[in-house]
């Protein structure tokens, strides 16, 4: 799953816990959409849903 998401442009970081069934993805929203990330996860056989959205300030 991590590799499928990392292949997308605009992905900065992916941390996944298969044991907990959770992943955190840091991405550039102007480059890749949540729908594209979800589609990449679904394509490799996992179910993705947004649980929270946190913004980063730079």
C-alpha positions as CSV (number, residue, x, y, z in Angstrom):
1,X,0.0,0.0,0.0
2,X,2.8,2.4,0.9
3,X,4.5,1.9,-2.4
4,X,1.4,2.5,-4.4
5,X,0.8,5.8,-2.6
6,X,4.4,6.9,-2.8
7,X,4.4,6.5,-6.6
8,X,1.9,9.4,-6.8
9,X,3.3,12.9,-7.5
10,X,2.9,15.2,-4.6
11,X,3.3,12.6,-1.8
12,X,5.8,13.7,0.9
13,X,5.4,11.0,3.4
14,X,3.5,7.8,4.1
15,X,3.4,6.0,7.4
16,X,1.2,2.9,7.7
17,X,0.4,0.4,10.4
18,X,-1.1,-2.7,9.1
19,X,-1.6,-4.0,12.6
20,X,-3.8,-0.9,13.5
21,X,-5.2,-0.6,10.0
22,X,-4.3,3.0,9.7
23,X,-2.0,5.2,7.5
24,X,-1.0,8.8,7.6
25,X,-0.2,10.5,4.3
26,X,1.5,13.9,4.0
27,X,0.8,15.3,0.6
28,X,0.7,18.4,-1.6
29,X,-3.0,19.1,-2.2
30,X,-2.2,21.2,-5.3
31,X,-0.5,18.2,-6.9
32,X,-2.5,15.2,-5.8
33,X,-6.1,14.9,-4.6
34,X,-7.6,12.8,-1.8
35,X,-9.5,10.9,-4.4
36,X,-6.3,9.9,-6.2
37,X,-4.7,8.7,-3.0
38,X,-7.8,6.7,-2.1
39,X,-7.9,5.2,-5.6
40,X,-4.3,4.1,-5.3
41,X,-5.0,2.4,-2.0
42,X,-8.2,0.8,-3.2
43,X,-6.4,-0.5,-6.3
44,X,-4.0,-2.6,-4.3
45,X,-6.8,-4.2,-2.3
46,X,-7.2,-2.0,0.8
47,X,-10.1,0.1,1.8
48,X,-9.4,3.8,2.4
49,X,-11.5,6.4,4.2
50,X,-10.6,9.8,5.5
51,X,-10.7,10.0,9.3
52,X,-9.3,13.4,9.9
53,X,-7.6,16.2,8.0
54,X,-4.9,18.3,9.6
55,X,-3.1,21.2,8.0
56,X,0.6,21.9,8.3
57,X,1.9,25.4,8.5
58,X,5.2,26.2,6.9
